[in-house]
Amino acid sequence: MAFAIVFATAVSVCAQTDIKAKEILDQVSAKTKTFTSMSAEFVFSMVNKEMDINEQNNGTIKVKGQKYKVSLPGAGLEIYSNGETIWNYMKEGNQVTITNVEDAGSELMDPSSIFSIYERGFRSKFIAEKKEGSKTLYQIELYPDSEEFQVDKIDVNIDKATMFLDSATLYGTDENLYGIVVNKMETNKSYADSDFVFDKSKHVDVEVIDLR
């Protein structure tokens, strides 16, 4: 899931990061760390002009520490992680694939990174402070320090009033453009650990592909 732009151990922003961008992102990071949990409603999009692809799906995410659950009902996709195991369920085919977190590849593919992508080995550059409707947004560009993330850059917009992520656009090296717009965010809600584990009993005759 390359949309993962948000929610792990903080990596210091490198010396090539400009001061204003670092100050803003440090504030966002510090605020995020005060919450026991976070949840969001968002719109996820993927565009590839060459292949004439323009997809858009509404989704939800909830995060508690290293645990998360992502749901994209329109795509028939649910992703669960209890911090050790990942369950990737596709409604079409009634199939769940199980992997270990450490085998999942780049941290950027972790949907929980939606709230802390800027902490993970990126140089950041402050672009502008802009008005968008009733909001004032900080526009920041992120550039990867390595080819690990398979992105050219990420544009991040931070809401100045709330210091939360408002939207982000990821420019993939695969020519795909991934976008996320956060419509609603809540913090410090109570979630049971079982919320982050796939419940096989709720999916009759599900096919299980265990890659652990």
Backbone hydrogen bonds in HBPLUS format (Angstrom, degrees):
<---DONOR---> <-ACCEPTOR-->    atom                        ^
c    i                          cat <-CA-CA->   ^        H-A-AA   ^      H-
h    n   atom  resd res      DA  || num        DHA   H-A  angle D-A-AA Bond
n    s   type  num  typ     dist DA aas  dist angle  dist       angle   num
A0116-SER N   A0006-VAL O   1.45 MM 110  4.72 138.3  0.54 166.4 160.7     1
A0011-VAL N   A0119-GLU O   3.09 MM 108  5.05 129.5  2.35 127.1 141.6     2
A0017-THR N   A0014-CYS O   3.04 MM   3  5.80 167.7  2.05 124.9 128.2     3
A0018-ASP N   A0124-SER O   3.19 MM 106  6.51 160.6  2.23 156.8 158.3     4
A0022-LYS N   A0018-ASP O   3.04 MM   4  6.26 160.5  2.08 154.7 160.9     5
A0023-GLU N   A0019-ILE O   2.94 MM   4  6.17 158.1  1.99 152.3 158.0     6
A0024-ILE N   A0020-LYS O   3.12 MM   4  6.36 162.9  2.15 151.3 154.8     7
A0025-LEU N   A0021-ALA O   2.97 MM   4  6.15 172.9  1.98 156.5 158.6     8
A0026-ASP N   A0022-LYS O   2.80 MM   4  5.83 152.6  1.87 148.6 156.4     9
A0027-GLN N   A0023-GLU O   3.15 MM   4  6.32 148.8  2.25 139.4 146.8    10
A0028-VAL N   A0024-ILE O   3.06 MM   4  6.42 157.5  2.11 150.0 156.2    11
A0029-SER N   A0025-LEU O   2.88 MM   4  6.04 162.9  1.91 148.4 153.3    12
A0030-ALA N   A0026-ASP O   2.90 MM   4  6.04 163.0  1.93 146.8 151.4    13
A0031-LYS N   A0027-GLN O   3.02 MM   4  6.15 159.8  2.06 147.6 152.9    14
A0032-THR N   A0028-VAL O   2.95 MM   4  6.11 163.2  1.97 151.3 156.1    15
A0033-LYS N   A0029-SER O   3.10 MM   4  6.30 152.5  2.18 149.1 155.4    16
A0034-THR N   A0031-LYS O   3.07 MM   3  5.47 157.3  2.12 110.5 117.7    17
A0035-PHE N   A0032-THR O   3.22 MM   3  5.81 166.9  2.24 117.2 121.2    18
A0188-ASN N   A0037-SER O   2.92 MM 151  4.78 152.6  1.99 134.7 131.4    19
A0038-MET N   A0063-VAL O   2.96 MM  25  5.23 155.0  2.02 144.2 151.0    20
A0063-VAL N   A0038-MET O   2.72 MM  25  5.23 160.7  1.76 166.2 170.5    21
A0039-SER N   A0186-GLU O   2.88 MM 147  5.24 151.3  1.96 154.8 154.4    22
A0186-GLU N   A0039-SER O   2.88 MM 147  5.24 160.2  1.92 144.3 148.8    23
A0040-ALA N   A0061-ILE O   2.84 MM  21  5.38 152.7  1.91 153.4 159.4    24
A0061-ILE N   A0040-ALA O   2.95 MM  21  5.38 149.0  2.05 152.4 158.5    25
A0041-GLU N   A0184-LYS O   2.86 MM 143  5.13 154.0  1.92 143.6 150.5    26
A0183-ASN N   A0041-GLU O   2.81 MM 142  5.58 152.6  1.89 145.0 153.6    27
A0184-LYS N   A0041-GLU O   3.36 MM 143  5.13 157.0  2.41 137.3 136.4    28
A0042-PHE N   A0059-GLY O   2.91 MM  17  5.32 168.3  1.92 145.4 147.8    29
A0059-GLY N   A0042-PHE O   2.83 MM  17  5.32 159.2  1.87 156.4 155.5    30
A0043-VAL N   A0181-VAL O   2.89 MM 138  5.21 148.8  1.99 141.4 151.6    31
A0181-VAL N   A0043-VAL O   2.99 MM 138  5.21 149.6  2.08 140.6 150.3    32
A0044-PHE N   A0057-ASN O   2.74 MM  13  5.25 168.8  1.76 166.8 164.4    33
A0057-ASN N   A0044-PHE O   2.78 MM  13  5.25 161.1  1.81 156.8 163.5    34
A0045-SER N   A0179-GLY O   2.91 MM 134  4.96 160.4  1.95 138.9 141.4    35
A0179-GLY N   A0045-SER O   2.92 MM 134  4.96 164.1  1.94 136.5 139.5    36
A0046-MET N   A0055-GLU O   2.97 MM   9  5.26 153.2  2.04 138.0 143.2    37
A0055-GLU N   A0046-MET O   2.92 MM   9  5.26 163.6  1.95 158.0 157.4    38
A0047-VAL N   A0177-LEU O   2.87 MM 130  5.03 156.2  1.92 141.2 149.3    39
A0177-LEU N   A0047-VAL O   2.82 MM 130  5.03 155.6  1.88 150.1 157.5    40
A0048-ASN N   A0053-ILE O   2.89 MM   5  4.94 158.3  1.94 135.8 138.7    41
A0053-ILE N   A0048-ASN O   2.93 MM   5  4.94 170.9  1.94 141.1 143.1    42
A0052-ASP N   A0049-LYS O   3.14 MM   3  4.80 156.7  2.20  96.7 103.4    43
A0060-THR N   A0071-SER O   2.96 MM  11  5.32 150.6  2.04 145.1 154.4    44
A0071-SER N   A0060-THR O   2.95 MM  11  5.32 161.8  1.98 153.4 155.6    45
A0062-LYS N   A0069-LYS O   3.02 MM   7  5.50 150.2  2.11 148.5 157.7    46
A0069-LYS N   A0062-LYS O   3.01 MM   7  5.50 146.0  2.13 152.2 160.1    47
A0064-LYS N   A0067-LYS O   2.93 MM   3  5.13 163.3  1.96 138.0 142.8    48
A0067-LYS N   A0064-LYS O   2.96 MM   3  5.13 159.2  2.01 129.5 129.9    49
A0068-TYR N   A0081-SER O   3.00 MM  13  5.33 155.0  2.06 139.8 146.5    50
A0081-SER N   A0068-TYR O   2.92 MM  13  5.33 138.0  2.10 166.9 162.4    51
A0070-VAL N   A0079-ILE O   2.84 MM   9  5.06 158.2  1.89 145.8 153.2    52
A0079-ILE N   A0070-VAL O   2.88 MM   9  5.06 160.9  1.91 147.2 151.7    53
A0072-LEU N   A0077-LEU O   2.88 MM   5  5.17 174.1  1.88 159.2 159.1    54
A0075-ALA N   A0072-LEU O   3.01 MM   3  5.52 137.2  2.20 114.2 125.5    55
A0077-LEU N   A0072-LEU O   3.20 MM   5  5.17 174.3  2.20 134.1 134.6    56
A0076-GLY N   A0073-PRO O   2.99 MM   3  4.83 150.1  2.08  98.3 107.8    57
A0091-LYS N   A0076-GLY O   2.74 MM  15  4.87 171.5  1.75 149.7 152.5    58
A0078-GLU N   A0089-TYR O   2.99 MM  11  5.12 155.5  2.05 148.5 153.0    59
A0089-TYR N   A0078-GLU O   2.79 MM  11  5.12 161.0  1.82 166.8 168.1    60
A0080-TYR N   A0087-TRP O   2.90 MM   7  5.07 161.8  1.94 147.4 153.6    61
A0087-TRP N   A0080-TYR O   2.86 MM   7  5.07 160.8  1.89 142.7 148.8    62
A0082-ASN N   A0085-THR O   3.29 MM   3  5.85 144.0  2.43 149.0 158.4    63
A0101-VAL N   A0084-GLU O   2.91 MM  17  5.27 167.3  1.92 135.2 134.3    64
A0086-ILE N   A0099-THR O   2.81 MM  13  5.29 167.8  1.82 159.2 159.9    65
A0099-THR N   A0086-ILE O   2.99 MM  13  5.29 158.8  2.04 148.7 155.6    66
A0088-ASN N   A0097-THR O   2.88 MM   9  5.13 165.3  1.90 149.7 154.7    67
A0097-THR N   A0088-ASN O   2.97 MM   9  5.13 161.7  2.00 134.3 137.9    68
A0090-MET N   A0095-GLN O   2.84 MM   5  5.42 168.7  1.85 166.7 169.3    69
A0095-GLN N   A0090-MET O   3.13 MM   5  5.42 161.0  2.17 151.0 154.2    70
A0094-ASN N   A0091-LYS O   2.88 MM   3  4.73 155.7  1.94 110.4 117.1    71
A0207-GLU N   A0094-ASN O   2.88 MM 113  6.29 167.1  1.89 157.4 157.7    72
A0096-VAL N   A0207-GLU O   2.86 MM 111  6.23 163.9  1.88 171.2 174.5    73
A0209-ILE N   A0096-VAL O   2.84 MM 113  6.15 167.9  1.86 165.6 166.9    74
A0098-ILE N   A0209-ILE O   2.83 MM 111  6.17 162.5  1.86 153.7 156.1    75
A0211-LEU N   A0098-ILE O   2.82 MM 113  5.77 161.4  1.85 157.5 161.8    76
A0103-ASP N   A0100-ASN O   2.99 MM   3  5.32 150.0  2.08 108.1 117.6    77
A0104-ALA N   A0101-VAL O   3.06 MM   3  5.29 164.7  2.09 116.8 118.4    78
A0109-MET N   A0106-SER O   2.99 MM   3  5.62 156.5  2.04 116.0 122.3    79
A0110-ASP N   A0107-GLU O   2.96 MM   3  5.29 162.0  2.00 112.1 117.7    80
A0113-SER N   A0110-ASP O   2.85 MM   3  5.67 167.4  1.87 129.1 132.8    81
A0114-ILE N   A0111-PRO O   3.26 MM   3  6.06 157.5  2.32 123.4 124.0    82
A0116-SER N   A0113-SER O   3.05 MM   3  5.24 158.8  2.10 110.7 117.4    83
A0119-GLU N   A0116-SER O   2.94 MM   3  5.62 167.1  1.96 123.1 126.8    84
A0120-ARG N   A0117-ILE O   3.25 MM   3  5.74 169.2  2.26 122.2 123.0    85
A0145-ASP N   A0121-GLY O   3.06 MM  24  5.82 150.2  2.15 168.8 159.5    86
A0123-ARG N   A0143-TYR O   2.75 MM  20  5.08 165.7  1.77 155.8 153.8    87
A0143-TYR N   A0123-ARG O   2.77 MM  20  5.08 157.6  1.82 148.9 156.2    88
A0125-LYS N   A0141-GLU O   2.82 MM  16  5.18 145.4  1.94 150.0 159.6    89
A0141-GLU N   A0125-LYS O   2.90 MM  16  5.18 164.9  1.93 150.6 153.4    90
A0127-ILE N   A0139-GLN O   2.84 MM  12  5.43 165.1  1.86 159.0 157.5    91
A0128-ALA N   A0139-GLN O   3.40 MM  11  5.25 156.9  2.46 128.6 133.9    92
A0139-GLN N   A0128-ALA O   2.81 MM  11  5.25 174.3  1.82 170.7 168.7    93
A0130-LYS N   A0137-LEU O   2.87 MM   7  5.31 160.6  1.91 154.1 158.5    94
A0137-LEU N   A0130-LYS O   2.74 MM   7  5.31 169.0  1.75 166.4 167.6    95
A0132-GLU N   A0135-LYS O   2.88 MM   3  5.26 165.4  1.90 148.7 151.8    96
A0135-LYS N   A0132-GLU O   3.13 MM   3  5.26 156.2  2.19 125.5 123.8    97
A0160-LYS N   A0136-THR O   2.88 MM  24  5.65 169.1  1.89 162.0 163.9    98
A0138-TYR N   A0158-ILE O   2.80 MM  20  5.01 162.8  1.83 146.9 151.8    99
A0158-ILE N   A0138-TYR O   2.91 MM  20  5.01 159.9  1.95 141.9 147.8   100
A0140-ILE N   A0156-VAL O   2.88 MM  16  5.21 168.8  1.89 160.8 164.1   101
A0156-VAL N   A0140-ILE O   2.79 MM  16  5.21 174.1  1.79 168.6 169.5   102
A0142-LEU N   A0154-ILE O   2.79 MM  12  5.01 156.2  1.85 148.2 156.1   103
A0154-ILE N   A0142-LEU O   2.95 MM  12  5.01 148.7  2.05 137.6 144.4   104
A0150-GLN N   A0147-GLU O   3.20 MM   3  5.47 148.3  2.31 108.6 117.3   105
A0173-THR N   A0150-GLN O   3.08 MM  23  5.44 168.8  2.09 126.6 125.5   106
A0152-ASP N   A0171-TYR O   2.76 MM  19  5.58 167.9  1.78 172.1 176.4   107
A0171-TYR N   A0153-LYS O   2.96 MM  18  5.53 175.3  1.96 171.6 171.4   108
A0155-ASP N   A0169-THR O   2.83 MM  14  5.08 156.2  1.89 151.9 155.0   109
A0169-THR N   A0155-ASP O   2.85 MM  14  5.08 151.4  1.93 143.1 151.7   110
A0157-ASN N   A0167-SER O   2.89 MM  10  5.27 165.9  1.91 160.2 156.0   111
A0166-ASP N   A0157-ASN O   2.82 MM   9  5.49 169.0  1.83 158.8 157.9   112
A0167-SER N   A0157-ASN O   3.40 MM  10  5.27 157.2  2.46 134.0 136.5   113
A0159-ASP N   A0164-PHE O   2.92 MM   5  5.56 158.0  1.97 171.0 169.8   114
A0163-MET N   A0159-ASP O   2.66 MM   4  5.17 144.6  1.79 151.8 161.4   115
A0182-VAL N   A0166-ASP O   2.96 MM  16  5.40 164.5  1.99 145.6 150.3   116
A0168-ALA N   A0180-ILE O   2.93 MM  12  5.43 150.8  2.01 152.7 158.5   117
A0180-ILE N   A0168-ALA O   2.93 MM  12  5.43 153.0  2.01 160.6 162.5   118
A0170-LEU N   A0178-TYR O   2.66 MM   8  4.98 165.8  1.68 155.9 160.5   119
A0178-TYR N   A0170-LEU O   2.90 MM   8  4.98 164.7  1.92 152.1 153.3   120
A0172-GLY N   A0176-ASN O   2.89 MM   4  5.20 154.5  1.96 172.3 174.2   121
A0175-GLU N   A0172-GLY O   3.14 MM   3  5.47 147.3  2.25 115.3 115.7   122
A0195-ASP N   A0192-ALA O   2.95 MM   3  5.51 158.9  2.00 116.0 122.7   123
A0196-PHE N   A0193-ASP O   3.13 MM   3  5.80 165.3  2.15 117.9 122.3   124
A0197-VAL N   A0194-SER O   3.29 MM   3  5.29 159.5  2.34 112.4 110.4   125
A0202-LYS N   A0199-ASP O   3.10 MM   3  5.76 159.7  2.14 118.0 123.7   126
A0203-HIS N   A0200-LYS O   3.00 MM   3  5.40 165.9  2.02 118.2 121.4   127
A0206-VAL N   A0203-HIS O   3.25 MM   3  5.60 144.9  2.38 137.6 130.4   128
